[in-house]
Amino acid sequence: MESAFLSAFSFERQDSSMARDARGSIIDASWELFKEKGFEKTTIDDIIAKAGIAKGTFYHHFQGKSALLGTLSDVFDEQYREMDAELDPEGSAVEQIEYLNRQMFGWIERHVPVELLSAQLASQLNERGDRSLVNQDRFYFAIHRKLVARGQDRGEITRDYSTHDIVRLYAMAERSMLYDWCLHQGAQPLVGEPTRIVAEVLSRFVRRI
């Protein structure tokens, strides 16, 4: 019985892994196509062909093309995971938070057309939207909670506010800069005044020694 259970568990894990791989393939394919052809001109058939999956697999994960807009948060989180692996655990938490902001804003400016980011942000305001940007389970929030808590433990960041509140306010500052960038159709670089404003918000929580 034990071997049968382990065998079944192994199949369940394989099925789960395959499901994650299929979802990831759909997300990767869709955003490549959105960047290449634009959101409106990309069809579900285009995505299915590029991802190399069946139509039923697509609809198992997503209700339609518009549902993919929320997955830009997944794409962002993959970038945060890559950057997290490069961070020195002994480094300054404040400097690392600022580094993440500069690197991510620079990456968005280089790789995410402003019309796609605008569509994603607009989808978050829809009453049926998934609100993925503010999902506390995102890696974005995990890495920022980790760094803020580390900064508080080391005396870099104030304890006058909770870790949760500091991250919440900081995330609001980052989102506001992205919305502003989209409102101005990307007329100004994201790395510049926007990153300085975000750094200024963070500085309000830095302890003066």
N, C-alpha and C positions, 0 to 999 in steps of 0.2 A: 504493500500500500504506500509505503514511504516513497519508493522509487516512482510509483505512478503519480504521486502528488508533486514530486520534484519535476517530473517530466511535464506535467500540466503547467506548473509554475513557470518552467522554462519557455513553454509555448506562449504563455500569457505575456511574458517579458518580451519575447520576440515580436508578438503582435503589437504590443505597445510601442516598441522601438520602431517598427515599420510604419505605424500610424504617425509617429513624430517625424520620421523621415519624409513621409508623403506630404505632411503639412508644410514642413520646411521647404521641400521642393516646389510646392505651389507658391509659397511666399517668395522664394528666390526668383522663380520664373516670372511671377507677376510684376515684381518691382523692376526687374530688368526690362520687361516689356513696357511698363508705364514710363520708364525713363527714356526708352528708345522711341516709342510711338505715341506716348501720351496716354492718359487714363481713358479718355473718351474713345479713342481709336483702337484700343486694345479690347479684343473679344475674349470671352471665356474659352472659346475653341483655340484661340492663340495660346492662352495660358496652359490649357490641357496638353497641347502639342509640345510646347517647350518643356513642360514639366515631365512629360512622358508618362502620364497617368490616365486612367479611365475617367470618363465624365462622372460616373457614380462616385469615384473617389473624391473628386473635386467637391461634389455636393454633400458628401459625408462630412467634410470639414468646413465648408463655407456655403451660405445660403445664396450668394451671388457675388458679382464683381465688387459691388459697393462695400461688402463686408471685408474686403481685403484692405481697404483704406486704414482700418484700425491696426493692421499688422505692421505698419511702419514702426510702431513701438517695439515689435520683435526685432526688426532690423537694427534699430538703435541699441537695443539691449545686447545684441551680439557684439557691437562695437565696444560697449562698456565692459563686457566680459574680456575681450582682448586687451583692453587697457588695464583692467584690474590685474591681469596676470603679470603686467610689467611693473606694477607699483612696488616700491620698497616698503615693507612693513615698518621699517624704522624711520621712514621719512616723515616730514611734516604733513599732518593731516590737512591743514589749511592749504598748503601749497599743492597738495595732490587734488583737492577738490577744485581749485582754480585751474589746475592742469587739465582735469577732465572736461571742464567747461570750454576751455580754449580749443582743445583737440576735437571735441564733439561738434562745436559750432563750426569749426573749420571743415570738418568732414561733411557736415550737412550742406555747407555752402558749395563744396566741390562736387558732391554726389547726389544731392536731392534737389531737383528742379523746384523752384518756388511754387509753381502751380500745383505740384503734387503735395507739397507740405501744406499748402493752403487748403487743398481738398481734404487732407487728413485732419487738419485742425477743425475745419467746418463740420466734418462728420462727427466730431466729439460733442458738438453742440446740438446735434439732432436728438430728439427725445428717444429715438430708437438706437442711438449710438451706443457703442460698448464702453465708452469712457476709458479706453485702454491707457491713455496717457496718465491717468491718476490712479491706476490699479496698483494698490500697495504691494501686490505680489511681484511686481516687475523687478528685474535685476537693478534697474536704475535706482529704485528706492532702497534696495538692499545694500548696494555699495555706498550710497550716501549716508545711510544710517550707520554703517560700519565705520566710515571715516569720521563722521561727526562724533560718534561715541568714543572713538579712539582719541580724537582731539580733546574731548572733555576729560577723559581719564588722564591725559598728559598735561592738562592745564592750559592747552592752547585755546580752547573754546569754552565760553561761559556755561555754567550750569544754572544760570538764571532762567533758562528756557529748557524744556525737555528736548531730547534728541528728536523726537517726532515733530515737535513744533518748528525746530530749526530747519529740518529737512523740508517740511511742508512749505514754509515761507521761502526757502531757497528755490524750491521747485517752481513756485509761483513766479519768482523773478525770472527764471530761465524761460518758462512758458510765455511770459509777457513779452520777452525779447523776440521770441520766435513769431508770435502773433504780429508784433510790430514790423518785423522784417517782411512778413507776407503782405501786410497792409500796404507797404511801400514797394511791393513787387521786387524785393531784393535789391533796391537801388543802392543801399549802403552795405558794406561788408559786415558779416556777423562777428568776425574777429576784429575788434576795434571798440567803438563806443558800447555796443551791447555787452561784450565781455567785461568791460570796465564797470558798467552799471551792475552786472551780476556780482562782480568782485566787491563792489561797494556794499551791496546787501550782505554778503558774507562777512565783511569786515565789522559789521554791527555786532556780530556774535563772537568776535575774536577778543580774547582777554588782553588788556594792555599791561605789560609787565615792565 
